Amino acid sequence: MVLKTFGWSFAVTALGLVAAVLYGGWTAFGIVAILSILEISLSFDNAVVNAGILKKMNAFWQKIFLTIGILIAVFGMRLVFPVVIVAVSAQLGPIEAVELALNDKDKYEELVTDAHPSIAAFGGMFLLMIFLNFIFEDREIKWLAWLERPLAKLGKVEALSVCIALIVLMVSAMTFAVNAHQHGGGHANKAETVLLSGVAGLITYLIVAGLSSFFENKLEEEEEREHEEEEKARKSGKKVTAVAVGGKAAFFMFMYLEVLDASFSFDGVIGAFAITNDIVLMALGLGIGAMYVRSLTVYLVRQGTLDEYVYLEHGAHYAIGALAIILLITIQYQIHELITGLVGVALIGWSFVSSLRRNREVAAQEALSEKAEPHS
């Protein structure tokens, strides 16, 4: 099971590390290894959330997620995206941006860092909306019940998450503008860009999540109709061939996963510049990490881990909320990548331990019930 799920990740790791040695020697090997670990630690919560969505998709779309999806994740977000940032921010052509990334690494890093406030605003708002919509939903299983119960009641207020997200964005943009003005820097005019980027992140979430939800509902309706037809056929003694459904639903869920992955990758791409400004090593290291995140997602689905450890999804969404806040803070303040990674790992670890404790309590209660049955 492990080899089947992680086989491609192991193969890409071996090829990536060999390519790193050929490209820059053992120093490059060490950098790529560190970047891989950085990506995995920062994106573990991504895997848990992805698994919650991917388990609704059939085996075909799970394969698409591991093939086409990984190409988008590795080559799109980890290689093309940093180049696009430079091309847009410096108003360069794609070829010029690539030449700059390969030949003038310091200037390239400076341009990407300069574009960070806008990137952080976009990604921060997208992730914040995911977190807010999760905690405002009334769920049967609650992890931190003392917090989640009152928030679920507040969630009955229509569009509350959008209002809160916009308030957070306005405060972030205004604070950024005030600090830039006080320090006399040249970033005061970027407050408007930060605001627009944040709104773009919010709109992107609403469009992609809305379409995904719409087609997911259609998929459920179609599955219910198909189930009813099978039941009727079974009662009448007829045989009905199952019809494949959910193409559009699966596609939009796939698109939602890709946008979600893109938002998660922002901190990894920006954080990688603290280790290297070589775009080739960044692509190798972050690409290897992205492969493991993809494989881990499928592993969680096939093992039914989310069903067994019921608080894992809660922990992952709290980690998303923490990451969203961290991204918005990094619009004007620098936060070490180690802190970002540890916060997510700590929250997921806590939810895992809580799940284990709950499972033991449930098992103990069931054992007591079985003992009590003969005396009743």
N, C-alpha and C positions, 0 to 999 in steps of 0.2 A: 504493500500500500504506500509506504513512504517513498520507495524507489520510483514507483509508478507516478506519484504525484510530484516529487521533487527531482525526478530524473533530468528534466531539461534545465532546471536551476543548477544542478551539479555540473552539467556539461557546459553551460554558459560561464559558470565560475571558473572552471579549468581553462577554457578558451580565453576568457577575459584576463586572467592572471598571466597566462603565457604571452598574450598580446601586450600586456603592460611591461613585462620584462624585455620583450623585443623592442618596444617603443622607447623605454627610458631606464632600463636596468632594474636592479633590485629596489632602488628608491621608489620608482614608479609602482613596483609590486606592492610595497608597503602602503603607499597612498591609496591605491585602488582598493586594497583590503579594508583600510580604515573607512573609506567612503561607502563601501558596501555595508559595513556594520552600522554606520551613521544612518543610511537610508532605511535599513530594517528597523532600527530602534525608533526612528521618527514615524514610521508608517505602519507599525504593528496594529495600531487602532484602526487604520485604514482597512487592513485585512479583515478585522472583525466585523466592521460595518459592511464591507463588500460582501462578506459571507451571508449576512442577513438578507441581502438583495439577491445574491446569486443562487441561493437555495430555492428561489421561486422560478428559476429558469431551468430549462431541460438540458440534457447532456450536450446537445449540439451547441447551444449558446455558451455553455461552460467552456467548450473547446474553443469557440470563437474568442472568448475572454482571454484564454491562455495563449492564443496564436496572434490573431490580428490585434487584440487588445494590448498584448505585450509589445508589439511593434510600435503601436501608438505611444505607449508609456515610455519605452526606452528611447526610440529615435525621435518621437515627437516632443515629449516633455523634457527629456534629459539631454537631448542634443540640439534639436531644432529650436526649441523654445528660448534658450539663452541667446541664440544667434538672432532670433526675431526681436528680442528685447533690445539688443544693441542696434539693430537695423532701424527700429521705430524711434528709439530715444535719440539716436545720433543722426537720424534721417539719412541712412546709408542704404545702398542696394544690398541684396542678399549676398552677392559674391564679395562685395567689399567688407561686409560684416564678418563673413567666414575668414577672409584674409586677415582681418584685424584680430579675430579670436586666435588664429594660429600664429601670427607673426608679432603682434603687439599685445601680449597677455595682460600687462599692467593697465594699459588703456582700456582694454576689453572689460577687465574687472571693475574699473572705475565707472564705466558706463552702466554696467549691470547694477552696481551698488547705487548709482544715481537714480535708477528706475525702480529701486526697491519699494519706496513708499506706495507707488501705484499698484505694484504687484501684491504687496501686503494688504492693501485696502480691498482689492478684488477678492483674493483668496480668503481673507479674514471674514468678509461679509458672507461669502458663499458658505463657509463652514459654520459661521454663527447661526445662519438660518437653519442648517441641519440640526444643530444642537437645540435651538429654541423650539422648533417644531416637535422634537422628540420629548423634551421635558414638559411641554404644555399639553401633551396627549395623555388622556386617561388610560393607563394600562392596567391589565389584570395583575400582572406581577410587578411589584415595586421593590426597588433595592433600598434606597434611602427614603423610606416611607414618610418620615417627618418632613421632608422637603418636597417630595414628589406629589403627595396628596394635595397640599394647598396650591401648588403650581398647576396641577391638572384642573382644579376648579377655576383658576385664573384663565386657563387655556380656552374656556368656553367663550371668552370675549373674542369676537371676530377680528382677525388681522392683527392680533396683539403682537405676535412675533415680528411682523413686518414693522410695526411702530417702534418696538424696542430696538430692532436692528438699525433703523434709520436714526434714532436718537443717539445710539452708540457711534454711528458713523459721523454724525454732525459734531459731536463732542470731540472725536478723534481729529477731524479735519480742522476744527476751530483751534484746538490746542496746538496742533502742528503749525498752523499759521501764526499764532501768537508767539510760540517759542522761536520760530524762524525770524520773526520780526524783531524780537528782543535781542537775539544774537546777531542781528544784522547780516544774516546769511542770504544766499541767493535762492533759498527754497520757499520764500513767502508766496511766490506765484504758483507753487506746486500744490497749494492747498486745494485749489479748484480741481486740479487733476486727480488728487486723492479722492475728493468727493465724487467726481464722475466715475472713477474706477470702482469705488465702493458701490455706487448705484448700479453700475454694470454687473458687478458680482451678484447683487440682489436680484436683478432682472434675470440674469442667467439661471439662477437657482429656481426662480418662480416658473420660468418657461420649461426647463428640463424636468424638474420635479413634477410640475403640473401635467406635462405630457406623459411622463412615466406613470403617474398615478391613474390618469385617465385610461390608458391602454391596459394597465394592470387590472383595473375594474372590469374592462371589457373581456380580458382573459378569464377572470373568475366567472363572469356571467356565461361565457361560452363553455367553460368546463362544467358548470352546473347543468347547463342545457344538455351537454353530451352525457353527463352522468344520469340524468333523468331518462334520456333515450335508451341508455344501456339497461337501466332498471326495467323499463317497459318491455324491452326486447327479451330480457331474461325471464320475465313473467309470462310472456307469450310464447317463449320457446324459440324465438328467432335469434339469429346471430347478426350483430351490428359491427361493422368495421369502424374502428376509432378514427376520427378525423383529426389531423394535425391542426392545432390552433395556437394562437398567441404569437404569431410572427411579428406583428407590429408592437405588441406589448413587450416582447423580449428585446426587440430592437431598441425601443426607447429606454428600457431598463439598462441595456448595454451602454447607451449613450450617457445615461445618468451616471453609471459607474465610471465612464471615462472622464467626465467633467469632475466627478468627485476625486478621482485619482489625480487629475491635473491640479486641483486645489491643494491636495495633500503634498504634492511634489514641490510646491513653491518654496516651502521652508527648507526642503532638502537641497534644492538647486542653489538657493541663496546661501545656505549654511556651508555648502561645499567650497565656496570661495574662501572660507576661513582656513581651509586645508590646502587648496591648490587653485590656481587660476588657469590651469591647462585644460582646455575644453575636451581634449581626447581622454585624459585620465578621469575627468568628471563623468563623461558619458559611460566609460567602462565601469567605474565604481558604482555610480547610481543605477546603471542598467542592471548590474548583477543584483543589487539590493531589490530593485523593482521585480525581478524574476522571483525572488524568494517571497515577496509580499503576495504576488499572484498565486504561487503554488500554495502558500499558507492559507489563502482564501479558499481555494478548492479543497484543501485538506480539511478545513473546519466544516465545510459543507458536507463532504462525504462521510466524515466521522460523526456528524450530528452533534458536534461539540456545543453549538449554541443552544440546542435543546437540552443538553445535559447540564451545562453550566449557565443557568438562566440569567445571571447578572452580568455576563461578559459583554453583552450588547449595551447594557447601561453604562458599564465602565468605559467602553469605547466611545460612546457619545459624550460622556463627561470629559474624556480626553480631547475630543473634537472641540468642545466648548473652550477648554483650556488653550488649545492650539489657536483657535480663532482669536481669543483675547491677546495671546502672545504676539500673533501676527499684527494685530492692530496697534499694540504697544510698540512693536519694532518699526512702525512708521517713523517714529522720532527717537526711540531709544534702542540701544543694542542689547540683545539678550543672548547669552551663550547657548549654542546648539545643544550642549550637554543638558542644560536645564530643560529645554524643550523636549528632548527625548525622554528624560527621566520622569517628567510629569506624566506623560502618556503611559509609560511602562508602569509607574506606581499606581495609577488609577485602575488600569486593567488588572494588575496583580492583586489589588485590593478586591476588585469585583470577583476575581477568580477564587480567592480565599473565602469570600462571602458565599459564593456558590457552593463550594465544598462543605461549608458549615451548614448551609441550608439542606443540602442533600443528606447529610448525616442526621439532621433533625427529622427530616421526612421519613428516612429509613427507620429511625428509632420509634417514631409514632406508629408506623405501619406494623412494626414488630410487636408493639404493645397492643395494638388492635387485634392482631392475630391470636395473641395469648388470651385476650379477654373474650374472644368469640365462644370458646367451649363453655364458659361459665354463664353466658347470657341465655 
